Amino acid sequence: MTFDKAHPSKKDQEIKENVDFTMDKASSGGADGYNALMSSVNGAEMTYRKDPEALKSYQAKVAEGLQESGQLSQYAEIWAKQNFDRLNQGSGDKILSRGEVSKDNARNPLEEAFLKDLSSRYESLQSNRGPFGIAGKAGAIREEDLENVIEKRSKGRDVEQVKSHTADRETASNSDLQRLTSNMLSNDGDP
């Protein structure tokens, strides 16, 4: 299903509004953004349960939105960790081979986008060290690898938030100082 941008149908407009709502909910990033994303996606699955084409269109548009916003990778990592056992295909080896993160294992367009992202970053997601520094199984993604990537990303977000808050405080402080000195040095005709 494609959107006719010049003359959107009522259904196209509804899907667009639902996608916009989902993207707004997911915009916070991290675990909270992921939970909001999945809550919204689950709601859409209920809304479109009798219209599989509309659901596929919605999921594809959400995947596009996540790609455009730069959030696809972080949400793919969280999704993979939460769906690790399903992706591991019951083998019990607790590692994801390249075939297990293939887009062929997707159930819908959003999962396909997640799996394509994970597959494209397959080697970079691997940690070739096991716990305690013992060499781990190379050539596969372990659950711990996903945990490490998610934790690093979360710490990076925390550092960026602290920098942002510090910059905001400095800007406000500088603004107050400028206003004060401007008032003190202004010549209003009274020396």
SVG drawing of the C-alpha trace seen along z (x, -y; Angstrom):
<svg xmlns="http://www.w3.org/2000/svg" viewBox="-12 -63 53 89">
<polyline fill="none" stroke="black" stroke-width="0.4" points="0.0,0.0 1.5,-3.4 0.4,-6.8 -1.0,-9.1 0.5,-12.3 -1.6,-14.5 -4.9,-12.9 -4.5,-10.7 -7.4,-8.4 -9.1,-8.5 -7.2,-5.3 -3.9,-6.7 -4.5,-9.8 -5.4,-7.6 -2.2,-5.5 -0.1,-8.7 -1.6,-10.1 -0.9,-6.8 2.6,-6.7 3.2,-10.3 1.8,-9.5 4.1,-6.5 7.1,-8.4 6.3,-11.1 6.0,-8.5 9.3,-6.9 11.3,-10.1 12.7,-10.0 15.0,-7.2 16.5,-4.6 14.4,-2.0 11.6,-4.5 11.3,-5.4 11.4,-1.7 8.7,-0.8 6.5,-3.7 7.3,-2.5 6.2,1.1 3.1,0.0 2.0,-2.1 2.9,0.7 0.9,3.2 -2.1,0.7 -1.9,0.4 -1.9,4.2 -5.2,4.2 -6.5,1.3 -5.6,2.9 -6.2,6.6 -8.8,6.9 -6.8,5.0 -3.3,6.7 -2.4,4.5 -2.9,1.3 -0.9,2.9 2.0,3.7 1.9,0.1 1.9,-1.3 4.8,0.9 6.8,0.1 6.2,-3.7 7.3,-3.4 10.4,-1.5 11.2,-4.3 10.6,-6.9 13.0,-5.2 15.6,-5.0 15.2,-8.7 15.4,-9.7 18.5,-7.7 16.8,-5.5 16.5,-2.3 19.8,-0.8 19.2,-1.4 15.7,0.0 16.9,3.0 19.4,3.8 16.8,3.6 14.3,5.6 16.9,8.3 17.7,8.6 14.1,8.9 13.5,11.5 16.8,13.3 15.3,16.7 12.9,16.5 15.7,15.4 18.0,18.1 15.5,20.6 15.4,22.8 19.0,24.0 19.9,23.2 23.4,22.2 22.8,18.6 24.4,17.1 22.9,15.6 24.4,16.8 24.2,14.6 21.3,16.7 19.4,16.1 19.5,12.3 18.5,12.6 15.5,10.5 14.0,13.8 13.1,14.5 11.0,11.3 7.3,11.5 6.5,8.0 8.1,5.0 9.2,3.5 11.0,6.7 12.5,6.9 14.0,3.4 15.4,4.4 16.9,7.6 18.4,5.8 20.0,3.3 21.4,6.0 22.7,8.0 24.4,5.0 26.2,4.4 26.7,8.1 30.5,8.0 30.5,4.7 27.9,6.1 30.1,9.0 32.4,9.0 35.0,11.7 35.6,11.8 33.6,13.8 33.1,12.9 36.4,12.6 38.4,11.9 38.2,15.5 38.1,15.7 34.5,16.2 32.9,17.7 33.9,15.5 31.6,15.0 28.4,14.8 26.4,12.3 25.8,13.3 23.1,11.9 25.8,10.2 27.1,8.5 23.7,6.9 23.6,5.9 27.0,4.3 26.0,2.3 22.7,1.1 24.5,0.1 27.2,-1.8 24.6,-3.6 22.7,-4.4 25.8,-5.8 26.5,-7.9 23.0,-9.3 23.5,-10.2 26.7,-12.0 25.1,-13.9 22.2,-14.9 24.6,-16.2 26.5,-18.2 23.2,-19.6 21.9,-20.6 25.3,-22.1 25.3,-24.1 21.7,-25.3 22.7,-26.4 25.7,-28.3 23.6,-30.0 21.0,-31.0 23.8,-32.3 25.5,-34.2 22.1,-35.7 21.5,-36.9 25.0,-38.4 24.5,-40.2 21.2,-41.6 22.6,-42.8 25.7,-44.4 23.6,-45.9 21.3,-47.5 24.2,-48.7 26.1,-50.2 23.1,-51.6 23.0,-55.4 19.4,-56.5 20.4,-60.1 21.1,-59.9 24.8,-59.6"/>
</svg>
